[in-house]
Amino acid sequence: MKAARWSQAWPGIALWAAGAACLAVQVLLPGFIGIANNGDFGKVYGWLCLAPSAPETNFVHFQPDYIWSARNYWNSPYHSSESTLAWLATRFAGATHESAAFDIRWLGAIHAALCLAAFGVLLAGLRGRGLRVQAASAVIPLLAFTDVCYTAYLNSFFMDAAALCGLLLMAASGISLQACPSERRPGSAAPLCVFSVAALLFVTSKAQHAVWMGLPAALLIVQGVQGGTGLLACRRVRALAWSGAVLVLLAGAAMLASTDGSYRGQAMFNVLFFRLGPAGADLEALGVKPEELRYRGMHAYLPGVPAADRAWTEEFGRRTGFARLLGWYARHPGSTLGFLAETLKEGAPEMRPVYLGNFRAQDGRAPGARTQRFAVWSNFRGGLLRRWPWHMVAWYVVFLAGCLVSGSPLRWVAMGIAALGAGEFAAAALADSLDAGRHLFLFHAATDLTVCFAAAWLIEKWQAQKWPVPKTIRHTP
């Protein structure tokens, strides 16, 4: 019995250890890398009283060392679950007093632990599917999500790092929730709790991701309707599922409501003046005053524009608003499709930001240098997007159609991730006219998850055809 259990467990343990080694080499061990600050880190570490211990090297070099000082405090108007993870990291590191040092690898370790937890949940769900299926189904997630395009974010204060961890945990625990009853313990609340926590981590990471709170909430509502096996289990599962759905929706709504007004105003400034204005749009119909038309063709970060004035930017955001912008996109489908196509051709191939370095200044690399270690997956995907960007549209169509006809109990989780990926792409393409490529980070992660789902399904079908389960022979008396 023990030998049989070990034979089932060791492939998963070996794969998990391989994933842990890949993350440790990149994030924790000497020679570790990260990603340079583009100016957003302060939104997270400002209220933790942290600041870089050396002069800032934004964009060109990664900075891992920070100092705690009361004078560094900034009551950041930006809210994110990444701030909670960073708060935990400072407590683990003891960086809570004057002149205390903080190494960002403490935060990287927390991010890596969440990613490895997701991989562990996935491997546990594959344990009963045979050695070949288990190994083959886990190889692509291992290759994709230990790629530097994702791991570089782990040693950072980017809010997308928390979103990535939440997304991976949601996908892994969602598989456990939607697995056939014979493949999981009846009434087990563990996958439900993990999924709820992961969904909260995801929707509170950033307003851009909170928009999609309905997707994880829908899965929780389905679990609440289905219940469990047995009266006690049914009540427990339903209570947990409904509570989780309510919490996710409330947290997402609170995240959207608390979005900083000047942040919305800057985004609207960029879209209206830098994109729609040169395209010939009637900006006055979108709330722009006649005297502001002189900003046509300019973005919020140029000198001489009023977007640096917080009060003006907040008022501009209220006066224009995303509702009017969505109405314009709906009335001009040709232009909207053109902006989506432009983002697909120019922004999507940048799976790694080309302007953010991965090395520290003391590493002796050129400013803005990026590592090529663990970059096989992102180089392949980026190259394919540059050569034939339209394959992405074809992939999503084929994937969604395959989910509908597959009959798999996991198809709803897979379709939810595909819907999330498409939504993240549309939001980045239509609500951001300056840095859409970097804001496609979660789109790429969701796309890679769809590849993992498709590969696992194909491997299982191939396994079933090559080594079919023998039918039970019934003897007629």
N, C-alpha and C positions, 0 to 999 in steps of 0.2 A: 504493500500500500504506500509506504513512504517513498519507495523507488518510483512508483507511478506518479506520485505528486511531484517529485523532483524533476522527472522527465517532462512534465507539463510546465513547470515553473522556470527552469533554467534558461530557455530561450528568451523569455521576457526579461529576466534579470540581466542577461548578457546585453540585450538591446538597450535596456535602461542605463546600464553602466556605460555603454558606448556613447549615449546621448549626454550623460553627465560629464564624461571626459571631454567631449567636443565643446561643451559650454565652459567647463573649467579652464581649458587651454586658452580660450578667447577672452573670457571675462575676468578670471581670478588669478591665474598663474603669471609669473614673470614674463614680460612680453605682451601682457594683456592690452587690449584695444578698447575703444569706446567710440563716441561720435561727438564732434565739436558742437558747441552751443551756437545756436543761431539767434540768440537773444531771448529765447523763451524760457530758459531754465529758471530765471529769477521769479517767474510766476509760481513756481513750486517751492524753491528753497528760500525765497524772500521772507516768508513768515516763520521759517525755522531758524532765522538769524545766521544764515550761512552766506559765505561769499568765497570766491576763489582765493586761495592763499598766495597766488602769484598774479601779476597783471593779466587781464583777460586776453585770451587769444581766440575770440569768437570766429567761427567759420574755418579757421586754418589749422588749429590744433585742439586736440581733446585734453580737457583738464580734469584730472581725477581727485585733486586735493583741495579741500575747503577748510575754512576756519569759522568757528562760532564766535560771534561778538554781538552784543546787544545793539550796537550801532548799525548792524547789518539788517535789522528788522524792517520788513516792509509788509504792511497789511494788504496783501495781494487780493485784488477783487476777483481773481480767477480761482475757481473751485474744481478740485479733481481728486479722485481716489488715489492718484499718484502721490498726492500730498500725504495721504495716510501711510502709504508704503514708505515714503521718505522719512516720515516721522518715526516709524518703527525702526528704520535703519539707523537714525541718529541715536535712538535709545540703545540699540544693540552695540553701537560703536562708542557709547559714552560721550558723544559730542553734544553736551547739553549745558556747558558752562563756558565762561569767558576764556578765549584762546584755545579751546579744545579743537583738536584736529579731526577732520572727517574724511575718510577715504571712500570714494564713491563705490568701491567694490562691495561695501556693505549693502548698498542698495542693489547692485548688480547680483549679489548672492540671493536676495529676496526675489528679484525677478526670475532668476534662473531656477530657484526652488519651485516657483509657481509653474513655470514651463515644464519642469521635470515631473511635477505632480500631475499635470495634464497628460504627459506621456505615460506615466504609470497607470492612470485610470484607463487610458486607451489599451495598454497592454493587458491589463486585467480583464477587459472586456473581450479581448481576442484569445484568451487562454484556452477556451474550450473548442477552438476551431481548427486544431491540428497544427503541428510544427511548421509545415510549409506555408500555410495560410497566415499564421501568426507572424512568421519572419518576413515574408514577402509584403504583407500589408503594413508592417511597421517601418520598412526600409525607406519608403518615400517620405513619410513624415519626419523621420530621423534626418534624411538628407536635406529636406526643404527648410525645416525650422531650426537647424543648427547652422544655416547659412549666415554669413556675416551681414546680409541685408536686414536680418532680424536681430542677431545677437549683438550687433553694435549698439542697438537701442537699449540694451539691458543696462549698460554702464552710462546711463543718462538720466536727466530729469524730465525727458519728454513725456507728456501725458499719454502719448500713443503706446508707451511701454506697458502701462497698466491696462490699456485696451487690448493689447496683444495677449497678455497673460489671461485676461478675462475671456477673450474669444477662444483661446485654446482649451481652457478649462470647460467652457460651455460646450464646445464641440465634443470633447471626450466624455463628459458626464451626460450629455444629450444622447450619445450612443447607448449608454447604459440604461437611460430612461426608456428609450424606444425599442430596446432589444426585445426579442420574443420572451414571453414569460418563462419558458424553459431554460433561458440563458441567464436569468438573474433570480436572486432570492425573492420570493413573493413578499410584497409589503415592505421591502427594504427602503428605508428613508435616506440612506447615505447619498446615493446619486442625486436625489431631489435636493438635499441640502447643499451639496457641492455645486449643483447647477444654479441654484438661487444665489449663492454667494458670488459665483463667477459672473452671473448676469448683473448683479449690483456693481461689481468691480468694473464691468464693461460700460454700463450706461452712465456711471458717474465719473468716468475718466475724462470726458470731454463732451461739450454740447453737440459737436458733430456726430458723435456716436449715440448720444442720448435720444436722438431723433428716432432710432430704430428699436426703442424699448418694447414696442408691440410684438416683435418677433420672439424674444425669449419669454415674454409674458404669455403669448399664445400657447407655447409648449407647456408651460406650467398650468394654464387653464385646462388644456387637454388632459393632463395628469390628474387635475382635480375632478374632472368629469368622470374619468375612467375609474379612479379610486384604486384599491388594492384587493388582495385576496383575503377573505375573512372579514368579519365585522369590525374588529379592532383595527386591523391593518387598513381597512378602507377608510375609517374615520381619521386615522393618523395621517395617511397619505393625502387625503383630500384637504385636511386642515393645513398641512405643510404646503401643498401645492397652491391653494388659494391664497394663503398668506404670502408666499413667495411672489405670486403674480401681482398682488396689491403693492407689495414693497417695491418691486421693480418699476411698476408704473408710477408710483409716487416719487421714487428717487429720480426717475427720468424726467418727470414733469418739473420737479424742484430744480434739477440741473438746468433745464431750458429756461426756467423763470429767473434763475440767478445769473444767467450769462451777462457779462459786463457790457453795458450799453455802448461804451466807446469801441469795444472790439467789434460789435455788430456794425457800428457806424463806419469803421475803417474798411471792413469787408465790403460794405455797400459802396463806399467811395471808390474802391478799386474796380468793382464790377461795372458801376455806372460810367465812370469817367475814363477808365483805362481800356474797357472792353466795349461796352455798348455805345459810348459816345463816338469813337472812331468808326463803328459799324453803321452809323447813321440813325441810331435810335432817337426818338423824341424824348429827351431827358426831362423836359418840363412835365410831361404826362406822368413821369415816375416820381415827381415830388421835388425836382431840382429847381431852384430859383434862377431867374434869368441872369442875375449877376454872377452865378456860380458856373455858368457854361464855359467860362474861360479856363476852367480846369480840365476840359476835355483833352484826353490823351495823356493825362498825368495820373500817377498813383500816390498813395497816402504817405510814402516814405521819401518823397522828393522835397527839397527845401522850398519854402515859400507857399506850401499848401496849408490850409487850416486844419488838416486832420490831426496835427500835433496838439491842437487845443481840445482838451477832453470835453469841455462843456459843448463846444460847437459840434464835435463828432457825435456825442450822445443825441443832441437835437436833430442832427442830420439823419442818424439811424432811425429815430422815431418818425421823422417826416417822410422818409422814403419807405423803408421796410421791405422785408423779404416777401410779404404777401403781394405787393405790387410787382416785385421782380418775377415771382412765379407766374403772375398773370401775363406779364410781357412774354415770358418764355412760351406760355400756352398759346398766345395769339400769334407767335412767330415761330412755328415748328421748323421751318427751313433753317433759320438762324440757329435755333437751339440744337438741331442735329449737327450743324456745322461746328458749333463749339464743342460738342461731345466728340466729334470726329477729330478735331484739332487736339484735344486732350489725349485721345487714344494714340495718336500718331507721335505727339511730341512729349507728353508728360508720362505716359504709361511705361515707355522703355526705361525710364530712370528708376529702376527698382532700388537703387542706392543714390542718395542725393549727391550730385556731382560736385557741390560746393562746400561739403562738410568733411573735414579730415578725420581720420581714425587714430592718428598717432599723437603722443605727447610731444611737446617742444623739445624735451631732453632726449627724445629718441633719435634725433638727428635727421629726420625725414624732411623733405621739402614741405613748405606750407600747403595745406590742403591735400596732402598725400593720402591715398586710400589703400588699405591692405587688399591683397588678392588671395590671402589664405581663406579657406572655407567659402569661396565665392563661386564654386562650380554651378550651383543651382541658379543663382541670380544672374550670372553671366549667360547661361543658357536661355533662361526665360527672357532676359532683356534683349539678347540678340535676336530671338525669335520675334519679339514685339517690334524691333526695328525693321526686320526684313518683311514681316507680314502682320501688321497690327490687327487686321480684320479677322485673324484666326480667333481672337478673343470673343468676338461676337458669335462666331460659329460655335465655339466651345460652349458658351453659356446656353445657346439654343439646344444643342445636342445634349448637354448635361441635363437640363430641365426636362426635355422630352424623355430621356432615358429614365429619369427618376419616376416620371408618371407611369411608365409602362413596366417598370421593374417589379412592382409588387413587394419590394423590400420594406420591412417595418422601419428602416432607417431613412426612407426616402423623404420624410417630412423634415427631419433634421438637416439632411443634405440640401433640400430645396430652400429651407430657411437661411442656410449659410450662403447659398447662391443669391437669394434675394438681398441679403445683407451686402454682399460684394457688389452687386449691381447698384444698390442704393448709395453705397460709399463712393462709387465711381461718379454717379450723377451729381452727388452733393459737391464733391471736389471739383468737378468740371464746371459746374454752373454757378457755384457760390464763391469760387476762388479764381481770380484771373492772374495771379502772380506766381504762386508756388504750388500749383495743382499736383505736380509730380510728387513732391514729398507728402502731400495729403492723400495720395493714393496708397499709402502704406497699408491700411487695413483692407483696401480692395485687393491688393496683392496677397495678403495673408488669407483672405476668404477664398480667393481663386485657388491658391495652393491647397486649401482644405478640400475644395471640390475635386481637384486632381487626386488627392488621397482617397476620397470616397470612391471615385470611379475606378481607381486602380485596385482597391480592396475588393470591390464587387466583381471585377473581371477576373481577378486571381481566384476568388472563391468559385466562380462559375467554371473556370478552367480546371480547377482542382476536382470539382464534382464530376466533370465529364471524363477526366483522365483516370480518376480513382473513384468510381461510383460506389455508393454504399450498397452492398448486396441486399436484395429484397428478402424478407422473411419467407421461408418456404412453409406453406400450410399443407398439412396432410389430411386428406379427406378420409374419415373413418369408413 
